[in-house]
């Protein structure tokens, strides 16, 4: 927060009184949103009040790091008449509501009953990743790593060397960006069987850039020996633990939290050795991973009703990529489009492009994903997916223009926000 703008000025005659006002204001800010780091605002109120009491208007800058404490600074600035928080937390507001959400159940316990070597590690997010269910049933095989992700990854590597199968759980950004050096040296380099479960992929979280894993696939793809999995629906989520438990070497799994669609029937089997062609088509080959599969299927239906034949391919494993299926589907279409809840740099789009280029397969390629940008926080997923070009409409428009079809693209269904998709901690 800049307090050095020309004309900025305020007075804090009683820091203790301002601290009380900060607490009251923070409660009024957070309560309507249903989530937010209220505890940090309440615990730091005296420190924030002291900072504003001693800061020199027009000279000093107040920098909040980490961003969890920004609610207290927002509250102080509002109490001093420096900012207007009337739109706090609303879509498009300059002042984002900061929070997290609650996850679906992943069935580790069934496998753990049969496999005594399975251990569960949590990085101070036990309830938020729902591994409290594992902890309750197998307390002697649960390890709380605390808010020290780098140390937790090194610990997981050591446990794997001792013959265990560690499953490590935290949010995607904390599972990749923060402990990357430890993952590379303690897990990937010795090719150890550690399963890293990263929650809240891409823009599936309202927490803003500090919590949005929009580069995790690129980071983990770059590590030798690492398998990268991005499941598409509730059926694949239920199956993923059993599917990855015996994969040689380390595995990174992206999992959404909150409400998850059901795309596949109960007879569907998550396969890690191949991508799945879900519908045939000759005009466009549409490759989708994770949360983007539902939008891809909806886009194919919308285009099909206007005479555009689209092949939809579900790609649950981005590394190692099923090159044979990718090349076969791409060769049978006029244009190729990828869709991912991730940056277009280093993820599914890059993997498909590399495969096509190395095979000498020439087809126009378009990538749907975040375009070299950080995202922002929001109260619902459709707002973010639309703003950053990840919606069904964005896929329809991309394929329509790639094919050179005249006139506007067909209308696409607009996804409504599901109750609980951005549920609080």
N, C-alpha and C positions, 0 to 999 in steps of 0.2 A: 504494500500500500504506500503510495507516494503522499507525503505530507509536505513536500518541498515545492508544490505548485505556487506560483505567485498569488499572493492574497490570502493564502491559507492561514488561519489563525484560530486559536481557542485558548481557554483557560481552565485549569483544574485546581480550584481552591482546596478541595478535600478529596484526595485519592481514595480514601476509604468509602466515601459516599458514591464515587464513580464506580468503584468495584461492585457495590451493591446494585447499582443501576445496570451494569454490564450483565450481571447474573440474571436479573429480571428480564432484560431485553433478550438475552440469549434463549431463555425459556420460551418467550413469546415467538421468537423466530423459528425455533426447532419444532415446537409442538404441532403446528398445522401441517408440517411436512411429513411427520411420522417417522423421521429418521434424522440423523445428524450427530456430530461429535460434541454433544452437549457437555459431557464430562470434562473435556479439555477446556471448554469455555468457562465452566464453573471453577475448575481448579486453578486456572491461570488469571482469574479476574484481577487479583491484587497486582500481579506482575504487569498486566496490560495497563492497568490504571497508572502504575508508576512510570511506565514508558511514556504514556501520553502526558503525564505531569512534567516530565523532564525533557521531552523532545522539543526542539527549537523550530517553531513554525517557519516555513519557507526555507529551511536549511536541511533538516534531518530527513532521513527516509526510514520507515518502519517496514522491515522485511520479515514475513512470516514463513518459517520453515521448521517442520513440515506444515503443509496446508491444513492439517486437522485443526490447528489453533485459530484459523482465520475467522471463525464465527465470533470469537471474543473480540477480535479487532474490528470486525464489522459492527458489533454491538456498541463498542466504545465510540467509534466514529459517528454512529447514528445518534448516540446520546449527546455528543458534542456538536451536533448540527452540521457535520461535515458531509454526510451522505444521506440519501433518501432510500430506505429499505422497504418501501411500500410494495415493490414487486419481487421481494426476496423469494428465491426458489422457483419462480415461474419460468416456463420455457421462454428462452430468448432474453431473460434478465441478465444484466451484467453481474449480478450477485447470485452465484449458484448455490443451491442447497447441497451440502456435502453429506454423503451417507453410503450405506452398503445395503445388501439384500440377503435373503435367505435361500438356501439351496435345496435341490431335490435330493432324495436318498440315493446313494450309490451302494450297491449290495456287495460290500467287502466281507460282511460277517459270514455269509454262507460259505465262501471260499475259505475264510479263516478257520471255520470249524473243522475243516478237513486238512488244512495246511498250517501246522504249528509254526512254520518258519516265517509266516506273514506278520510283519509289524506295521504299526500305524504311527506316523509322526505328524504333529500339528504345530504350526508356527503361531501360536497364540490366537488361533481362529478356529478353535475346536467346534464350538456350536455353530459358527457361521458356515463351516464346511460340512456340518452334520456328522462328523466323525465322533461326536459324543456318543453316538449309538454304538460304535466299535468300543469306545472307552468303557461304556457301561457293561458290555458283555465280556471284554477281554482286557481288564485293567492292567494286568501284568505284561501285556504286549502293546501297550499304548505309551508313547513317549511325547511329553510336552516340550517342544523345542524352544518355546518362548519367542519373543519378538527379536530373534537373532537368526535370520534365514540362512546366512552364509554358514554359520556354525552348524545349523541343522542339516544342510546338505553334506558337509564334511562328515557329520555323525552318521548320516545314512550310508555314505560310501564305506565307512568303517564297519558298519553293521553288515553290509552286503559282503564284505571280505570275510566276515565270520560265518557266512552261510545263511544269513537271513534274507528275506525279501521285503525290503522297506517300501511302504507307500507313503509318500510325503505330500502333505496337503496344505495349501495356502492359496491366496489370490494369485492370478496369473502373473501380475507384475512383480510380486514378491517371490515368485517361483522361478523367474527367469532373469529379469534385469538386475535385481539386487544381488543375488548370489552367483552370478554368471561364472566368475573365475573359479569358485569352488566346484560348481557343476562340471566345468571343463576338466579340472585337474583331479578332483576326487572321485568323479563318477564316470564321465564320458571317456577320458583318456585310458583308465584301466578297464573300461567296458564292463561296468558292474551293473547287476540287475536291480536298479533303483527305479521305481515308478513315481514320477513327479506329476501330481494332479494340480493343474492350474485353473482356478475358478474365475468366473467373470471375464470371458474372452471379449476382445474388441470393445464395442460400445454397448455391451449388454449390462452395463452398470451405470448408475447415476453419479458415480463418484468423481467424474472428470479425469484429466490426464494422469493424476497420481494413482488411479485405480484401474484405468482402462488398458488392458493388455492388447495393444494394437500392433506390436512388433514381436510378440513372443514366438510366433511360428518362424519368422526370419532368424531370430537368435538361435532357436533350437535346431532348425534345419542346418545351420552352419557348423554344428558340432558333429564331428565324426562319431559313428556308432549309435547316434540318437535316432530313435523312431518317434515320429510325431503324428498324433491321432487327434482328430476333431470330429466328435460325434454329432449327429444331426437331430435326434429326437429322443423322446423318453424311452423308447424300446432299446435303442443303442446305448443309452446311458445305463440302463439296467445291466446290459451285457458286457460293458467295457472292462470292468475289473477282471472278470474271468478270462476275457479275450487277451489281455496284456500280461497276465500273471507269469506266463512261461515264455514270453518273448526274450530271446537272448539279448543281453545288454540293456542299456537304459531306455526308458520310454517317457515321453511327455504327452499328457492327455489334457485337452481343453474341455472344460465342463461349464455349462451355463448354470446359473442359479435362478430361483424363482420358478414361474410357470414355464413348462416346456411342451411344445406341441407333440402330438402322436402322429407320425407320418406312416410308419410301417405297421403291418399286422404282427400278431404274435408269432407267426411262423418265420419272421425275418431273422436272419443270422448275421451279426456283425462280423465281417471278414476283413482281416488285416492284410491279406495277400492280393487283393484286387479291388478296383473300383467297380461300381455297379451301374450299368446302363438301365435307367428306370423307364425311359420311353425312347422309341426310335425317332429319328428325324434326319432330313437331308439338307435343310437350309442352314441351320445353325447347330453347332455342338456346344452345349452349355454345361460347363463343369462347375460344380458347387460343393462347398464343404461346410460342415457345422450348421450354424444357424441360418445360413443362406440357402439351404436346400429347400425349405418351405417356400421361400420367395421365388426360387428358380422354377419350381413346379407350377406355381401360380402364374408366373410369367409365360411359361410354355403353353398353358391353357389359354391365356388371353391372346397370345399370338396365333395359336392354332385356329381360333375362331375367326381369324382374319387371313387364313391361307398360308401361314408361315409354319413350316415343319421344323420342330426343335427337338433335338436329342438331349435329354437331361441325364447327366452322369453324376452320381454321388461319389465323392472322393473322401472317404473317412480317414485314409492314411496319406498324408502329404509327403512324408518321407519314411521309407522308400516309396516313391511314386510308382504306381502301376503303369509303366510306360506303354505296354502293349495295348491296354484298353484306351489310354489317352490317344495314342496315334491312330488306332482303328476308328474311333469316333470322330476325331478331327479330320481324318482323310475322307470320311464319308459326308462331310458338310462343306458348305461354301464359306462360312465364317466360323470362328471359334471365339467363345466368350467365357471368361472365368468370373466367379462371384464368391467373395470371401469377406468375412467380418474381421478385417485385418487390413493393414497397409497393403497397397498393390506392390510394394517393394519387398521382395524376399519371401513372399508367401506362396499360395497356390498359383496365382497368376504367373509368378516368376518360374515356378517349377514346370508348369505346362509350356511356357515359352521356351525354356531351356531344352525340354524334351523335343519339341517340334523343331527347333533350330538344329540340334545335333543330328536329328534324323533327316534333315533337309526337306521337311514338309512345309511347303509354302501356303499358308492360309492367313487372311486378315485376322488379327487377334485384338480383342478388346478386353480390358480388365475392369471389373466392377469391384470397388473397395475404397478404403480411405486413400486419398490422393496426396501423400506426403504432407500430412497435417496431423496435429493433435486435435482431439475432439473436445467437447465440453460436457458439463453435467446436464442432466435433464430429469424430469419427473416420470417420463415414459419412454419406452423404446422406439415406437413409431416416429416420434419427433426427431430423434437422433439419426435413425436409419434413413429418414427422408432427407434431412439436412446434409448428410455426408454421402448421399448417392448410393445407399445400400437397399433401397426399397424395391418392391416388385416393379413399380413404375420405372425406376432407373434401369432395371434389367431389360424391360420391354423396349424402352427408348434406345438403349445401347444396341440391341439386336436389330431393331427396325432401321436405325441409321447405318449400321454396318452393312446391311444388305442393300442399302440405297433405295429403300422403298419411298415412294412419293407421299407427301402429305404428313399430317401429324401421326404419331404412334398411337396404337389402340389404347383405350382407357384400361387401366389396371386396377384391381381391387386394392383398397387401402386397408391395411391391418389396423385393427383397434387394439388399444392397450389392454392387456389381460390383467385381471385382478391378481395381485401378488407377484407380478413379474419383476417389480422393483421393491420387494418387501424389505423392511428394515431388519437390522441385526437384532 
